[in-house]
Amino acid sequence: MANMQHALTALGIDPARIHTELFGALPSINPGVTGTARQPPHPPPGPPATGPIVTFARSGITTPFPEDGRSVLELADACDIPTRWACRTGVCHTCVTPLLSGDISYAPAPLELPGDGQVLICCARPRTDVVLDM
């Protein structure tokens, strides 16, 4: 994006007329977790589960949701997938993640639902196969 902006400016286009917008994933936030080396994402340990398939699109991990799994956040943690959360420290909606496809349910139900196409991974459980932008 910066190279394109420089090229357009070099061609004589007024920089005030050049508009750019950057998109990307937000950095992970895990309050209270310090000093740990991050492993590359991997399938969870143990035998494969039998629940709906959860795909973490950015991390390239696809794995069944455990029947006894509590949340998508816990599955992501088991797979060492970078996550954003602060709910465990009392700050809600930090874990909002784009839901690319599929249906989820909440247990427990959040006080305030996220926007369309978003999911709170801290209390989400897949009802169908899901794809998350993580």
N, C-alpha and C positions, 0 to 999 in steps of 0.2 A: 504494500500500500504506500509506504514511504517512497519507494523507488518510482512509482507511478506519479506521485505528487511532484517529485523532483524533475521527472521527465517533462511533465506538463508545464511546470514553471520554466524549464529551460527552453521550451518552445514558445515562450512569451505569454502564456496564459496567466492572467492575474491570479495570484494565490488566494485572494478573497473569493474567487469564483469556483475554487476547487473544493468540493465537499467529499469527505470520506467518513466511513463508519466502520469501526472494527468490531468483529464478533469473536467470541471465544469463551471457553469454559472459565468459570471463576476458580480461583485457587482453593485447595481444600482447607477446611477449618475444623480442627479437632481440639476444642478447648481442654486444657488439663493434660493432654497427651504430649509429653516432651521427651526429647532425647532418644527417640526410637528410630532405628534405620528402617526405611521403607523398602519392602520387597516389591518386585514387579507383581502385577495382578496375576492371579492363578485360580484354578477351581478350588472350592472349599475342600478341606481334608475329609477323609472318611469315604464310605461307600456313597455312590450317587443317590440322590434323593429321587422322589417320584412325583413331586408336585409340578405345578405349571413351570414352564421354562422362563427364566429371567435372563435377558441379554443386557449386558452393560456395554453399550455400543462403542463408546470411546476407548474402553479398556480392552475390548475384544474378548470378553469372557461371556460364555453362555453356559448356564447351569440350572438344573431343576431346583425349585424352591423346596426346602425341607418341610415335610408334613408338620413337624413340631417347631418350625421356624417362627420367631416372634415378629420379625419385620424385615423389610428389604435392606434397611440400614445394617442390621446384624449380619445378613448374608454378604453384603458388600464388605463389611469388616473382616469376615472370615476369608474373603477372597483378596484381601489387601488392596481393595479398590479405593482410590482417593475419594473422600467424601467431605461433605460440608454438613456440620451439625453444631448446634449449641443448645439443643433441647435438653440434653442431659445436665445442663447447667442452668436451665430455666429460661432460655431465650428461644421462643418458638419461631418457626418459619425459616430458620437458617438452612434447613435441610431440603427446602423446596427444590425439586429436580424436574426437568422436562420429561414427560411421559410421551414417548414417540409412538407407541402403539400398545394396545391391550387394555384390560380393565383391572382395577384394584379395589380392595375394600380396606377399611380402617378398623383397627382394634388396638387401643381404644379410639373412639371417634374424636377427631380434633375439635377444639372449640371454634376454629374458623377454618373453613376449607380453603385450599389454594385455588388459584385461578385455573381456567380451562387449560388443559394440556399440561398441567403441573401435578406433582404428587409430593406429599410429605413422606419421605422414605422412612422416618423414624417410627411410624405406626402403620405403614402400608403393607398389605399382603396381596399378592397377585391372585385374582380370580380366574384369569386366563393367562396365556403366555403374554409376557410384556417385554417391551424394549425401552430402556431408560438411557438418557443422554448422560452417561457417566463413563 
